[in-house]
Amino acid sequence: MSEQEPKYSRTSRRQAQENVRRSRRKPSKGGELWKKIIAIVFALFVLGFVILGTVFFVYAKSAPTLNVDKLNSSSETTIYDSQGNKIISLGAEKRQTISANQMPSELKDAVTSIEDKRFYKHNGVDPYRIVAATLANITHASAGLQGGSTLDQQLIKLSYFSTKRSDQTLKRKAQEAWLALQLDRQYSKDEILNFYVNKVYMGNGIYGMETAAKYYYGKSLKKLNLAQTALIAGIPNAPSSYNPYASIEYATSRRNDVLLAMYNNEEISKSEYQAAKAQSVKEGLIPQAEQEDTHRSKRAIWADAYLKQVIKDASDKGYDPYSGNLQIYTNVDMDAQEKLYELANSELIGYPDDNLQVAATVVNPNNGKIVAMIGGRNNSDTTYGLNRAVQTNRSTASTAKPLVDYGPAIQYLSWATYHKLSDTAYNYPGTSVAVNDFDHAYKGDMSMQQALIESRNIPAVKTLEKVGIDKSTQFLSKLGFNIKNLHYSNAIGLDASSLQNAAAYAAFANGGTYYQPTYINKIVTANGDVKEYASEGVRAMDRSTSFMITAMLKKVITSSNGTGNLASISGLYQAGKTGTNGYPSDSKVYVPSNSIMDGWFNGYTKNYSISVWTGYDQPYKHFMSDSVARSIPLYLYRDMMTYLSRGVTNSDWTRPSNVYPKRIDGDTYYYLAGSEDPDIISSKIKSVSSVLSSISASSKSSQSSESSSSEESSSESSSTTEPSSSAESSASESSQTSTSTSQPSSASPQPSAPADVPANN
């Protein structure tokens, strides 16, 4: 056995060696696969790097050239009027700068700790920051190219590019990074930080940290304590939230974040951190009410409400008006704006006291451009205060009737303007609550036109019941009103703004097209991109509907018993509607008799639509008399429309071919072709007083004198300041398209105070 053992051993060894050689020649399938995957990934990485590098340099090649003027300039936005004239540059007049050697070291530590703690170590772009931001974006499923910007990149963005979120493209980021690298080569770190400190927006229309220190604390940066310095350093991240006038809570939280960052960055000790954190933000803070607003020009004061909406509109479009370095061209006519401001603050209008407020909006009916706007009176010392033309929705009272009731009745039910309505005792549908007018009287049968002229409430609610809530809501939605739950009480009043009213009535003025009202014409960004804005009209109603509503609203102003007589302008074709909103009958607060909460007038020509509101901000503290509510809005409208209409072509509305006139008792009414309303109302039963007058006239006159009386009444009813339209005149003379009754009529006694107060309000 011992002789065979070596032989067996050699054979085993040979077999083992052969197995090793085979294993080397034929690696495992799993190992081969991993090698291929690694090779592919590496190749893709290299390819991606090459592609990204190529794209980067292509984009970088088209980047702007660094310019010290750009870096030094403030990033304020300039707003222009419709003629391209400057109204205001946001914050430009309030910016105070400091030099690099004047920057306190504590401020440098605060800014770099919270914004870019590796500021003094990187070369303008920080790879570590980019990787960290990328991982954070992935972790939080962020879709934006943001979060990795150094102070250098932030400065470049403020100086050269739009801050609009949608503009944060790969190309923009590449150019931003390229310029940041160039910036770091050409300037020292302190110079770069100094550019940033002088440029950033600090809230309340001010730019630069030195300006902010003096604005909020009344002293320069070098005199601020640690807590105050930390607050100033933290504001640029979100100026509208972190400035102490916006929110003490948010400002305190942000300041504490800055202090913690300084502590973690070993710039301050623990005791310094705790002491500064314990200090109130209010310590040393100048009360906002004591701030002097001396920087605004007269033009900016006149257009305060308009500018407030422009800034909001630009923000809603994705821009940052305070940090975007934008040029915003608006639709405001500054001559008209100055006039509107003058009227709102004029003693000639006859305001009873300084507390009475007004709001007015002027819209071009043909394109939706907002020509002028006033948000209140006696507010020249307030910057971007309450804009009552937009922010205050008060009951529009009877100005709602053409929108909620009669417009839909013509549009969907094809009612004629002489359609018979009954002003008799009536409850809101489905309730036991009575509908009343201010006089608590009933006038019996009357035409839709007469009901609108005299602004009777019961016929209006009855009309809405016939139209239906759904159809009325549909009609309103096409005029810019988003009303989810319309009620029958809305037949005599909506909660809406002057802006909404002016835009809705503009559709009556232009033949039935609704234009979304617009403040901004175009925006030019820092890199020269131009974005234009215009409202595309949407058909809201038939031309026939707008014409027939306008025909009735013209008589609100021109008829002797119309509620809008005070708005009459000699020789001007115009239409309009009054509205006065009374106090609730169950009010728990004492209300003097004949007091009104809200007074309105909406009026228009073919060129302008104006809505005016007047009332008190605290209607249960101050009370407006009935006479004031029925006069102030009309006076302001009349004077403004007179001013606007100077030198402007004055033409009447053209009657559509499918609308026909009908003469009834000396008045002109209209009906739609193919749907002549059989329910004709005669002037003999327009009101109880007119019935009595007719009986009296008949008992004293013969048939011939009755005819003479009829002609006399017709002449009297048509003698107004409104020029008769050619379409109306020619139509009334045509025997083929019009008829006239031969019944006698006489002038009705005129009420001393036209009814217009919804009793349920």
Buried (B, 14 or more C-beta within 10 A) or exposed (E): EEEEEEEEEEEEEEEEEEEEEEEEEEEEEEEEEEEEEEEEEEEEEEEEEEEEEEEBEEBBEEBBEBEEEBBEBBBBBBBBBBEEEEBBBBBBBBBBBBEBEBBBEBBBBBBBBBBBBBBEEBEBBBEEBBEEBBEEBEEEEEEEBEBBBBBBBBBBBBBBBBBBEEBBEEBBBBBBBBBBBBBBEEBEBBBBBBBBBBBBBBBBBBBBBBBBBBBBBEEBBBEBBBBBBBBBBBBBBEBBBBBBBBBEEBBBBBBBBBBBBBBEBEBBEEEBBEBBBEBEBEEBBBEEEEBEBEBBEEBBBBBBBBBBBBBBBBBEBBBBBBBBBBBBBBBBBBBBBBBBBBBBBBEEBEBEEEBBBBBBBBBBBBBBBBBBBBBBBEBBEEBBBBBBBBBBEBBBBBBBBBBBBBBBBBBBBBBBBBBBBBBEEBEBBEEEEEBBBBBEEBBBBBBBBBBBBBBBBBBBBBBBBBBBBEBBBBBBEBBBBEBEEBEBBBBBBBBBBBBBBBBBBBBBBBBBBBBEBBBBBBBBBBBEEEBEBBBEBBEBBBBBBBBBBBBBBBBBBBBBBBBBBBBBBEEBBBBBBBBBBBBEEEEEEEBEEBBBBBBBBBBBBBBBBBBBBBBBEEBEEBBBBBEBBBBBBBBBBBBBBEBBBEEEEBEBBEBBEBBBBBBBBBBBBBBBEEEEBEEBBBBBBBBBEBBEBBEEBBEEBEEEBBEEBBEBBBEBBBEBEBBEBEBBEEBBEEEEEBEBBEBBBBBBEEBEEBBBBBBBB
